Amino acid sequence: MKIVALILFVALAMVDPALVKKINAAKSAAEEAFRKGDYPTAIRHYTYLVDSLGVSEDEVLLNLANAQYLAKDTSNAFNHYQAVANSPKPAIRSKALQQLGNMANQQGRAEEALNLFKQAIKAAPTNDDARYNYEMLKKKLDEQKQQDQQQQDNQDQQNQDQQNQDQQKQDQQKQDQQKQDQQEKDQQDQQKGDEQQDQEQKEQQQKEQEQRDKEQQEQQDSDRKDMPNLDREKLKEMKISEEKARMILEAMKNQEKQYLQQQKRKPTQSRDNTKPDW
């Protein structure tokens, strides 16, 4: 212990009192400017301490980073926060990690920021600002994930509904096409049936006409057989054609038939009025 005390005494004796005075004056000036919100002046004094006076205290580097951050000099602030992020002093390490988390969150790296806030809390559980930032960001991320999941579910449902509508439309088009095809087939079958029926009617009519022609021909042949032979020379003298003569003979024959039929219907005896009708 005596040796350690002696070394410390010698080190203090070797410190230039003038240098100590300059360091203390620069620290005071930097702290005063920072407290007034004059961050450019505070940055100048802290930079003087680090670069010119060789001060490497973590507190000074953290204050320099804070002044640069508030002055919107984020690039230099990030470098100085990184420099003390592994400080052996938990409070300084926690503050540096907290500020790095704020910068990451501002730049849209929310997951990285959440992890930095978590590290800051582990370094100094009493850092309420880091804990508050962690809880707020975690809540925001959870809500965002829930919204994203809801949007994804809605999108999936819309896609499913659209697929169902497309399938229903395809099924309906298929049914309509099948119905149309069946109607066309029925029409074709009906047309074929009508054509076949017309053909059958024509064939039947043709057969009936042929039968009538045949019967007429047979009747004419029979009439010719029943008629006496005509004297063509005599018909020629009378200026009557053979056909006309046959027509006259046919008419006379018909009259004769009618006469015979009328005679058959007349009673053979006169009615006796003295007897009843029965």
Summary of the structure (lengths in Angstrom):
residues: 278
radius of gyration: 65.6
end to end distance: 177.3
largest distance: 192.0
contacts: 665
relative contact order: 0.03
helix: 83%
strand: 0%
